[in-house]
Amino acid sequence: CFPRPPKGSGSNPLNSNGDPHTGAPEEKVELRKKVTLLRGISIIIGTIIGAGIFISPKGILKNSGSVGMSLVVWIACGILSLFGALSYAELGTCIKKSGGHYTYILEAFGPQVAFVRLWVDMIAIRPAGLAVIALAFGRYILEPIFMPCGVPEIAIKLATTIGITMVMYLNSMSVSWTARIQIFLTFSKLLAIVIIIVPGLYQLFKGETKNFENAFEVNTVDLTGLPLAFYSGMYAYAGWFYLNFVTEEVENPERTMPLAICISMVIVMICYTMTNVAYYTVMSAEELLASDAVAVTFAEKLMGNFSVAVPVFVALSCFGSMNGCLFAISRMFYVASREGQLPEVLSMIHIRRHTPLPAVIVLYPITLLILFLGDIYSLLNFMSFLRWLFIGVAVVGLIYLRYTRPDMPRPFKVPIFIPAVFSFTCFFMVFLSLYSDPINTGIGFAISLTGIPAYFIFIHFERKPKWFQKLSGQRLHKCKWESSEYAQKFLSSYTLIIHIMMPDMPSSF
């Protein structure tokens, strides 16, 4: 692993024999453009469609008050998410850097705000979110084995650990294989949705419409719950922004990113809406609200013994979400390190595999620690609103850049009302969180505010102890990384993990 050389250097830290560079120009070590249109679509769909649509869409039904309004909310949330995705398509084509939210906030509002976003992501949101998805994977991959009994918690956590390790290993080994497996998992979850939609629509065409009678009864609609229903819907569609985290690896981003985003969002909107129609065809609103795993209940009522396969599809869906999420998030850490806001080691790229190995595995110990020791779901409650706050800030940055940098090339440009409507929706959900759950929201704000002193301590102040200058990489640029004694000390904490995950890792690492 070696840091990415400066732009225009055209040099490689190693020569053809694997020895330190001696002066001859070599090919630059960098992340390669391996994300095609199909792979981009698989990243977006594979991260959006997780366990939620199979397990518990009842949050929208509960807060919307009726079957008809719940379907309206699903469609409306899809349209709003499409607005956000189109806004990010413009940002991704005019700012051709990986990193997603972090990069766009950095470009528009400077390093302080970007670091706060990065800080919250690093210490809480990403490891907790990854652990939650992995827990769902562990539970559902074991459910067919333990049926009809419950799955022991220790078995779930062990399966979860194996799942996280597999995802880390896959992302460390190869970008191409990560993308190929993501395509396979995306088709698997789309197949699972088709297995639900087709029998449901068949029942609908046979005349099973009793659950749609009086679907918009006014006396059952709770207007005060509609904002919460939209909050749940927007959360279900979250993930459309992950392709923007890997912009530098996208082939022809000016064309690929808008196409991948639009195609993916249309597919997801159709899948979500038709899946809910299928649910309501077979189950009444009362039965859906009473179910903890809607897809399993649906399969038991309609498919008999085939329902055993549903947990397997849910587990594959969760694995795909983990894989796509880690693939994207590792690039944000890579970019932040390249910008000097994280230790330099995180911007290093494996010299043969061309994967950002340290940026991939940095979340591994934190995620496992939270998995076994932390209260994951409470942490997510604290932080869930911050996602929409910073996404709203990034989209406001698009509007801001329209006025401050009007000459910036914009190969793809959206009407100004699209980012305006979407950013207003994000801020509305944030203020709704402040009103509905002030305690947890306040704790989340307090955790995020710790990023301000962290910025001044770790980034802003110029006079720092020598040990920290070494850790942050501020002194490493003065000497070759391969000869740095500190490099070996810094990476020693990861040696065991790396050699387990990648046995053929060269000793020079």
Disulfide bonds with the S-S distance in Angstrom:
none
